[in-house]
């Protein structure tokens, strides 16, 4: 039996290149921090864990983008990620990726599959 999608937030809560929404997902080891952001009109979701050392990316809750709103950045060591793929393009984990989550937008809401 397929599991129902989980509502994360209202679509209007995510501005392009703006503040992201944090949430938790269950895991065998306990709840894991995750987030969704909007970039280029699309929503993207990732585990909130830097590919380098596993720390959370945001410097303040929901602050995942750097000043231009074009890239996700880890505040611990400035690893810079493409928001649409999670690929690290600068920093100590260059070439690594954030763990992407299956999220989608429908009827004014952002959901986790």
Phi, psi and omega per residue, in radians:
X1 nan 2.293 -3.114
X2 -1.283 2.471 3.120
X3 -1.431 2.445 3.140
X4 -1.197 2.593 3.081
X5 -1.175 2.606 -3.114
X6 -1.868 2.185 3.090
X7 -1.196 2.230 3.086
X8 -1.697 -0.845 -3.107
X9 -2.881 2.995 3.015
X10 -1.332 2.500 3.133
X11 -0.939 -0.669 -3.096
X12 -1.124 -0.286 -3.141
X13 -1.328 -0.229 -3.101
X14 -1.921 1.928 3.057
X15 -1.635 2.548 3.127
X16 -0.986 2.100 3.136
X17 1.237 0.208 -3.095
X18 -1.772 -2.813 -3.101
X19 -1.075 2.429 3.090
X20 -1.610 3.006 3.103
X21 -1.976 2.168 3.079
X22 -1.545 2.592 3.039
X23 -2.742 3.001 3.124
X24 -2.027 2.583 3.037
X25 -2.132 2.529 3.135
X26 -1.266 2.555 3.057
X27 -2.566 2.811 3.139
X28 -1.006 -0.608 -3.114
X29 -1.461 -0.003 -3.105
X30 2.055 3.024 -3.093
X31 -1.035 2.460 3.088
X32 -2.015 2.463 3.109
X33 -1.308 2.407 3.129
X34 -2.460 2.985 3.117
X35 -2.701 2.767 2.992
X36 -2.177 2.562 3.071
X37 -2.416 2.896 3.030
X38 -2.010 2.329 3.103
X39 -2.552 2.259 -3.132
X40 1.043 0.524 3.124
X41 1.439 -0.090 -3.120
X42 -1.886 2.697 3.057
X43 -1.726 2.501 3.130
X44 -2.353 2.500 3.126
X45 -2.245 2.489 -3.119
X46 -2.523 2.740 2.894
X47 -1.163 2.486 -3.130
X48 -1.498 1.214 -3.069
X49 -2.591 2.037 3.126
X50 -1.061 2.464 -3.136
X51 -1.215 -0.261 -3.099
X52 -1.441 -1.085 -3.074
X53 -2.217 0.120 3.024
X54 1.396 0.197 3.086
X55 -1.411 2.806 3.087
X56 -1.196 2.558 -3.070
X57 -1.358 -0.750 -2.951
X58 -1.253 2.389 3.135
X59 -1.439 -0.500 2.969
X60 -2.310 2.629 -3.109
X61 -0.879 2.111 3.106
X62 1.542 -0.102 -3.122
X63 -1.598 1.555 -3.087
X64 -1.825 -0.491 -3.114
X65 -1.486 2.600 2.994
X66 -1.364 -3.141 -2.969
X67 -0.959 -0.615 -3.097
X68 -1.335 -0.290 -3.097
X69 1.345 0.237 -3.107
X70 -1.744 -0.416 -3.043
X71 -2.332 2.577 2.980
X72 -1.457 2.526 -3.101
X73 -2.430 2.480 3.023
X74 -1.534 2.146 -3.076
X75 -1.296 -0.278 -3.136
X76 -1.239 -0.759 -3.100
X77 -2.495 0.356 3.020
X78 1.123 0.419 2.997
X79 -1.050 2.329 -3.037
X80 -2.012 2.245 -3.028
X81 -2.111 2.549 2.998
X82 -1.325 2.234 -3.081
X83 -1.156 -0.455 -3.073
X84 -1.501 -0.271 -3.121
X85 -2.268 -0.305 -3.071
X86 1.350 0.129 3.139
X87 -1.267 2.294 3.078
X88 -1.393 2.153 -3.112
X89 -1.906 -0.144 3.110
X90 -2.756 2.496 3.127
X91 1.986 -3.057 -3.023
X92 -1.195 -0.257 -3.139
X93 -1.967 0.452 -3.136
X94 -0.823 2.260 -3.136
X95 1.642 -0.300 3.076
X96 -1.440 2.994 -3.123
X97 -2.297 2.640 2.921
X98 -1.239 2.722 3.092
X99 -1.420 1.952 -3.075
X100 -1.414 2.516 3.101
X101 -1.914 2.672 -3.136
X102 -1.487 1.703 3.137
X103 -2.097 2.720 3.105
X104 -2.644 2.844 -3.122
X105 -2.032 2.319 -3.114
X106 -2.762 2.383 3.039
X107 0.860 0.749 3.059
X108 1.403 0.212 -3.140
X109 -2.305 2.742 3.049
X110 -1.925 2.241 -3.007
X111 -2.192 2.647 2.978
X112 -1.779 2.242 3.102
X113 -1.287 nan nan
